[in-house]
Amino acid sequence: MLKFIEIFTLLTGLVFIVMQIMQHKYMWYMNIVTAAGALVMALASRFWANAALQAYFIIMAVVGIIKWKRLRSGEKDEYIHIVDMPGKILGISAAITVIGGALIYFILLRTNDPNPIADALTFILSIVAAWWLARSYIEEWLLWIVADSVAIWLYASQTHWGMVALYAGYIISSFIGIAHWKKNGLKKRPR
Protein backbone atom coordinates (compact mmCIF):
# COMPACT_ATOMS: atom_id res chain seq x y z
CA MET A 1 0.00 0.00 0.00
CA LEU A 2 2.84 2.40 0.85
CA LYS A 3 4.43 1.85 -2.58
CA PHE A 4 1.09 2.78 -4.19
CA ILE A 5 0.93 6.01 -2.15
CA GLU A 6 4.52 6.79 -3.13
CA ILE A 7 3.78 6.33 -6.85
CA PHE A 8 0.51 8.27 -6.49
CA THR A 9 2.38 11.13 -4.79
CA LEU A 10 5.03 11.15 -7.50
CA LEU A 11 2.42 11.28 -10.29
CA THR A 12 0.27 13.97 -8.65
CA GLY A 13 3.44 15.91 -7.82
CA LEU A 14 4.55 15.87 -11.44
CA VAL A 15 1.10 17.10 -12.52
CA PHE A 16 1.33 19.81 -9.83
CA ILE A 17 4.75 20.94 -11.15
CA VAL A 18 3.38 21.31 -14.69
CA MET A 19 0.27 23.12 -13.43
CA GLN A 20 2.41 25.41 -11.25
CA ILE A 21 4.69 26.34 -14.16
CA MET A 22 1.61 27.08 -16.28
CA GLN A 23 0.01 28.95 -13.33
CA HIS A 24 -3.16 26.89 -13.75
CA LYS A 25 -5.84 27.85 -11.25
CA TYR A 26 -6.37 24.26 -10.10
CA MET A 27 -2.72 23.82 -9.14
CA TRP A 28 -3.63 24.50 -5.49
CA TYR A 29 -5.98 21.53 -5.41
CA MET A 30 -3.30 19.29 -6.90
CA ASN A 31 -0.87 20.68 -4.32
CA ILE A 32 -3.22 19.56 -1.54
CA VAL A 33 -3.47 16.06 -3.00
CA THR A 34 0.32 15.81 -3.46
CA ALA A 35 1.09 17.17 0.03
CA ALA A 36 -1.44 14.75 1.54
CA GLY A 37 0.33 11.83 -0.15
CA ALA A 38 3.70 13.17 0.97
CA LEU A 39 2.29 13.56 4.50
CA VAL A 40 1.34 9.87 4.54
CA MET A 41 4.81 8.95 3.23
CA ALA A 42 6.51 11.10 5.87
CA LEU A 43 4.41 9.62 8.68
CA ALA A 44 5.03 6.06 7.45
CA SER A 45 8.78 6.81 7.29
CA ARG A 46 8.74 8.48 10.72
CA PHE A 47 10.05 11.74 9.24
CA TRP A 48 8.23 13.86 11.79
CA ALA A 49 9.46 17.29 10.73
CA ASN A 50 8.70 16.51 7.09
CA ALA A 51 5.20 15.42 8.12
CA ALA A 52 4.69 18.79 9.85
CA LEU A 53 6.02 20.52 6.73
CA GLN A 54 3.53 18.69 4.49
CA ALA A 55 0.68 19.69 6.83
CA TYR A 56 1.90 23.29 6.54
CA PHE A 57 1.91 22.98 2.73
CA ILE A 58 -1.70 21.75 2.81
CA ILE A 59 -2.72 24.78 4.89
CA MET A 60 -0.85 27.14 2.55
CA ALA A 61 -2.54 25.54 -0.48
CA VAL A 62 -5.93 26.27 1.09
CA VAL A 63 -4.79 29.88 1.61
CA GLY A 64 -3.67 29.90 -2.05
CA ILE A 65 -7.11 28.72 -3.18
CA ILE A 66 -8.80 31.47 -1.17
CA LYS A 67 -6.47 34.18 -2.52
CA TRP A 68 -6.74 32.88 -6.08
CA LYS A 69 -10.54 32.98 -5.93
CA ARG A 70 -10.41 36.60 -4.73
CA LEU A 71 -8.51 37.64 -7.84
CA ARG A 72 -10.89 39.12 -10.34
CA SER A 73 -10.16 38.84 -14.05
CA GLY A 74 -7.92 41.65 -15.20
CA GLU A 75 -6.36 42.06 -11.76
CA LYS A 76 -3.56 39.62 -12.37
CA ASP A 77 -0.25 41.38 -12.91
CA GLU A 78 1.77 40.26 -15.89
CA TYR A 79 5.01 40.91 -14.02
CA ILE A 80 6.54 39.18 -11.06
CA HIS A 81 7.65 41.77 -8.54
CA ILE A 82 11.14 40.84 -7.39
CA VAL A 83 12.56 42.49 -4.29
CA ASP A 84 16.30 42.78 -3.64
CA MET A 85 17.11 40.87 -0.47
CA PRO A 86 18.51 43.16 2.23
CA GLY A 87 21.67 41.89 3.89
CA LYS A 88 19.98 41.79 7.29
CA ILE A 89 17.38 39.31 5.97
CA LEU A 90 20.18 36.98 4.91
CA GLY A 91 21.68 37.25 8.41
CA ILE A 92 18.32 36.65 10.09
CA SER A 93 17.67 33.71 7.77
CA ALA A 94 21.05 32.18 8.56
CA ALA A 95 20.38 32.53 12.30
CA ILE A 96 16.90 30.98 11.94
CA THR A 97 18.36 28.12 9.90
CA VAL A 98 21.18 27.35 12.35
CA ILE A 99 19.24 27.83 15.59
CA GLY A 100 15.92 26.45 14.34
CA GLY A 101 17.59 23.55 12.55
CA ALA A 102 19.59 22.63 15.66
CA LEU A 103 16.50 22.86 17.88
CA ILE A 104 14.45 20.65 15.55
CA TYR A 105 17.35 18.21 15.22
CA PHE A 106 17.64 17.84 19.01
CA ILE A 107 13.88 17.34 19.29
CA LEU A 108 13.96 14.69 16.55
CA LEU A 109 16.83 12.90 18.31
CA ARG A 110 14.32 12.07 21.06
CA THR A 111 11.99 10.38 18.58
CA ASN A 112 12.34 7.37 16.33
CA ASP A 113 13.11 9.52 13.27
CA PRO A 114 15.60 7.49 11.19
CA ASN A 115 17.38 10.56 9.74
CA PRO A 116 16.90 13.51 12.12
CA ILE A 117 19.54 15.75 10.57
CA ALA A 118 18.15 15.55 7.01
CA ASP A 119 14.58 15.81 8.34
CA ALA A 120 15.41 18.92 10.40
CA LEU A 121 17.32 20.54 7.53
CA THR A 122 14.56 19.88 5.00
CA PHE A 123 12.02 21.41 7.37
CA ILE A 124 13.92 24.56 8.34
CA LEU A 125 15.25 25.30 4.84
CA SER A 126 11.74 24.91 3.37
CA ILE A 127 10.23 27.23 5.98
CA VAL A 128 12.86 29.91 5.25
CA ALA A 129 12.40 29.42 1.48
CA ALA A 130 8.62 29.86 1.87
CA TRP A 131 9.26 33.08 3.85
CA TRP A 132 11.56 34.33 1.08
CA LEU A 133 8.92 33.45 -1.53
CA ALA A 134 6.32 35.50 0.36
CA ARG A 135 8.76 38.45 0.31
CA SER A 136 9.50 37.99 -3.44
CA TYR A 137 13.23 37.35 -3.13
CA ILE A 138 14.49 35.52 -6.24
CA GLU A 139 17.05 33.76 -4.03
CA GLU A 140 14.19 31.63 -2.71
CA TRP A 141 14.58 29.38 -5.75
CA LEU A 142 18.18 28.62 -4.81
CA LEU A 143 17.14 27.78 -1.27
CA TRP A 144 14.43 25.44 -2.61
CA ILE A 145 17.12 23.66 -4.64
CA VAL A 146 19.15 23.12 -1.45
CA ALA A 147 16.08 22.06 0.59
CA ASP A 148 14.91 19.65 -2.11
CA SER A 149 18.42 18.20 -2.43
CA VAL A 150 18.37 17.47 1.31
CA ALA A 151 14.89 15.94 0.88
CA ILE A 152 16.38 13.63 -1.76
CA TRP A 153 18.98 12.52 0.81
CA LEU A 154 16.18 12.07 3.37
CA TYR A 155 14.01 9.83 1.17
CA ALA A 156 16.95 8.00 -0.42
CA SER A 157 18.00 6.95 3.10
CA GLN A 158 14.76 4.93 3.25
CA THR A 159 14.87 3.85 -0.43
CA HIS A 160 11.70 5.77 -1.35
CA TRP A 161 12.76 6.28 -4.97
CA GLY A 162 9.42 7.73 -6.05
CA MET A 163 9.82 10.53 -3.51
CA VAL A 164 13.43 11.01 -4.64
CA ALA A 165 12.14 11.44 -8.22
CA LEU A 166 9.49 13.90 -7.03
CA TYR A 167 12.05 16.10 -5.26
CA ALA A 168 14.30 15.90 -8.33
CA GLY A 169 11.31 17.24 -10.29
CA TYR A 170 10.97 20.05 -7.76
CA ILE A 171 14.63 20.95 -8.32
CA ILE A 172 14.09 21.10 -12.07
CA SER A 173 11.02 23.30 -11.54
CA SER A 174 13.14 25.62 -9.36
CA PHE A 175 15.53 26.17 -12.25
CA ILE A 176 12.53 26.92 -14.45
CA GLY A 177 11.26 29.29 -11.74
CA ILE A 178 14.56 31.20 -11.67
CA ALA A 179 14.50 31.61 -15.47
CA HIS A 180 10.83 32.65 -15.41
CA TRP A 181 11.36 35.23 -12.67
CA LYS A 182 14.44 36.66 -14.42
CA LYS A 183 12.52 36.93 -17.69
CA ASN A 184 9.26 38.31 -16.27
CA GLY A 185 10.49 39.99 -13.10
CA LEU A 186 10.26 43.64 -12.26
CA LYS A 187 12.64 44.85 -9.54
CA LYS A 188 11.22 46.72 -6.56
CA ARG A 189 12.84 48.27 -3.50
CA PRO A 190 13.21 46.05 -0.44
CA ARG A 191 10.21 46.06 1.90
C-alpha positions as CSV (number, residue, x, y, z in Angstrom):
1,M,0.0,0.0,0.0
2,L,2.8,2.4,0.9
3,K,4.4,1.9,-2.6
4,F,1.1,2.8,-4.2
5,I,0.9,6.0,-2.1
6,E,4.5,6.8,-3.1
7,I,3.8,6.3,-6.8
8,F,0.5,8.3,-6.5
9,T,2.4,11.1,-4.8
10,L,5.0,11.1,-7.5
11,L,2.4,11.3,-10.3
12,T,0.3,14.0,-8.6
13,G,3.4,15.9,-7.8
14,L,4.5,15.9,-11.4
15,V,1.1,17.1,-12.5
16,F,1.3,19.8,-9.8
17,I,4.7,20.9,-11.2
18,V,3.4,21.3,-14.7
19,M,0.3,23.1,-13.4
20,Q,2.4,25.4,-11.3
21,I,4.7,26.3,-14.2
22,M,1.6,27.1,-16.3
23,Q,0.0,28.9,-13.3
24,H,-3.2,26.9,-13.8
25,K,-5.8,27.9,-11.2
26,Y,-6.4,24.3,-10.1
27,M,-2.7,23.8,-9.1
28,W,-3.6,24.5,-5.5
29,Y,-6.0,21.5,-5.4
30,M,-3.3,19.3,-6.9
31,N,-0.9,20.7,-4.3
32,I,-3.2,19.6,-1.5
33,V,-3.5,16.1,-3.0
34,T,0.3,15.8,-3.5
35,A,1.1,17.2,0.0
36,A,-1.4,14.8,1.5
37,G,0.3,11.8,-0.2
38,A,3.7,13.2,1.0
39,L,2.3,13.6,4.5
40,V,1.3,9.9,4.5
41,M,4.8,8.9,3.2
42,A,6.5,11.1,5.9
43,L,4.4,9.6,8.7
44,A,5.0,6.1,7.5
45,S,8.8,6.8,7.3
46,R,8.7,8.5,10.7
47,F,10.1,11.7,9.2
48,W,8.2,13.9,11.8
49,A,9.5,17.3,10.7
50,N,8.7,16.5,7.1
51,A,5.2,15.4,8.1
52,A,4.7,18.8,9.8
53,L,6.0,20.5,6.7
54,Q,3.5,18.7,4.5
55,A,0.7,19.7,6.8
56,Y,1.9,23.3,6.5
57,F,1.9,23.0,2.7
58,I,-1.7,21.8,2.8
59,I,-2.7,24.8,4.9
60,M,-0.8,27.1,2.5
61,A,-2.5,25.5,-0.5
62,V,-5.9,26.3,1.1
63,V,-4.8,29.9,1.6
64,G,-3.7,29.9,-2.0
65,I,-7.1,28.7,-3.2
66,I,-8.8,31.5,-1.2
67,K,-6.5,34.2,-2.5
68,W,-6.7,32.9,-6.1
69,K,-10.5,33.0,-5.9
70,R,-10.4,36.6,-4.7
71,L,-8.5,37.6,-7.8
72,R,-10.9,39.1,-10.3
73,S,-10.2,38.8,-14.1
74,G,-7.9,41.6,-15.2
75,E,-6.4,42.1,-11.8
76,K,-3.6,39.6,-12.4
77,D,-0.2,41.4,-12.9
78,E,1.8,40.3,-15.9
79,Y,5.0,40.9,-14.0
80,I,6.5,39.2,-11.1
81,H,7.7,41.8,-8.5
82,I,11.1,40.8,-7.4
83,V,12.6,42.5,-4.3
84,D,16.3,42.8,-3.6
85,M,17.1,40.9,-0.5
86,P,18.5,43.2,2.2
87,G,21.7,41.9,3.9
88,K,20.0,41.8,7.3
89,I,17.4,39.3,6.0
90,L,20.2,37.0,4.9
91,G,21.7,37.3,8.4
92,I,18.3,36.7,10.1
93,S,17.7,33.7,7.8
94,A,21.1,32.2,8.6
95,A,20.4,32.5,12.3
96,I,16.9,31.0,11.9
97,T,18.4,28.1,9.9
98,V,21.2,27.4,12.4
99,I,19.2,27.8,15.6
100,G,15.9,26.5,14.3
101,G,17.6,23.5,12.6
102,A,19.6,22.6,15.7
103,L,16.5,22.9,17.9
104,I,14.4,20.7,15.6
105,Y,17.4,18.2,15.2
106,F,17.6,17.8,19.0
107,I,13.9,17.3,19.3
108,L,14.0,14.7,16.6
109,L,16.8,12.9,18.3
110,R,14.3,12.1,21.1
111,T,12.0,10.4,18.6
112,N,12.3,7.4,16.3
113,D,13.1,9.5,13.3
114,P,15.6,7.5,11.2
115,N,17.4,10.6,9.7
116,P,16.9,13.5,12.1
117,I,19.5,15.7,10.6
118,A,18.1,15.5,7.0
119,D,14.6,15.8,8.3
120,A,15.4,18.9,10.4
121,L,17.3,20.5,7.5
122,T,14.6,19.9,5.0
123,F,12.0,21.4,7.4
124,I,13.9,24.6,8.3
125,L,15.2,25.3,4.8
126,S,11.7,24.9,3.4
127,I,10.2,27.2,6.0
128,V,12.9,29.9,5.3
129,A,12.4,29.4,1.5
130,A,8.6,29.9,1.9
131,W,9.3,33.1,3.9
132,W,11.6,34.3,1.1
133,L,8.9,33.5,-1.5
134,A,6.3,35.5,0.4
135,R,8.8,38.4,0.3
136,S,9.5,38.0,-3.4
137,Y,13.2,37.3,-3.1
138,I,14.5,35.5,-6.2
139,E,17.0,33.8,-4.0
140,E,14.2,31.6,-2.7
141,W,14.6,29.4,-5.7
142,L,18.2,28.6,-4.8
143,L,17.1,27.8,-1.3
144,W,14.4,25.4,-2.6
145,I,17.1,23.7,-4.6
146,V,19.1,23.1,-1.5
147,A,16.1,22.1,0.6
148,D,14.9,19.7,-2.1
149,S,18.4,18.2,-2.4
150,V,18.4,17.5,1.3
151,A,14.9,15.9,0.9
152,I,16.4,13.6,-1.8
153,W,19.0,12.5,0.8
154,L,16.2,12.1,3.4
155,Y,14.0,9.8,1.2
156,A,16.9,8.0,-0.4
157,S,18.0,7.0,3.1
158,Q,14.8,4.9,3.3
159,T,14.9,3.9,-0.4
160,H,11.7,5.8,-1.3
161,W,12.8,6.3,-5.0
162,G,9.4,7.7,-6.1
163,M,9.8,10.5,-3.5
164,V,13.4,11.0,-4.6
165,A,12.1,11.4,-8.2
166,L,9.5,13.9,-7.0
167,Y,12.0,16.1,-5.3
168,A,14.3,15.9,-8.3
169,G,11.3,17.2,-10.3
170,Y,11.0,20.1,-7.8
171,I,14.6,20.9,-8.3
172,I,14.1,21.1,-12.1
173,S,11.0,23.3,-11.5
174,S,13.1,25.6,-9.4
175,F,15.5,26.2,-12.2
176,I,12.5,26.9,-14.5
177,G,11.3,29.3,-11.7
178,I,14.6,31.2,-11.7
179,A,14.5,31.6,-15.5
180,H,10.8,32.6,-15.4
181,W,11.4,35.2,-12.7
182,K,14.4,36.7,-14.4
183,K,12.5,36.9,-17.7
184,N,9.3,38.3,-16.3
185,G,10.5,40.0,-13.1
186,L,10.3,43.6,-12.3
187,K,12.6,44.8,-9.5
188,K,11.2,46.7,-6.6
189,R,12.8,48.3,-3.5
190,P,13.2,46.0,-0.4
191,R,10.2,46.1,1.9
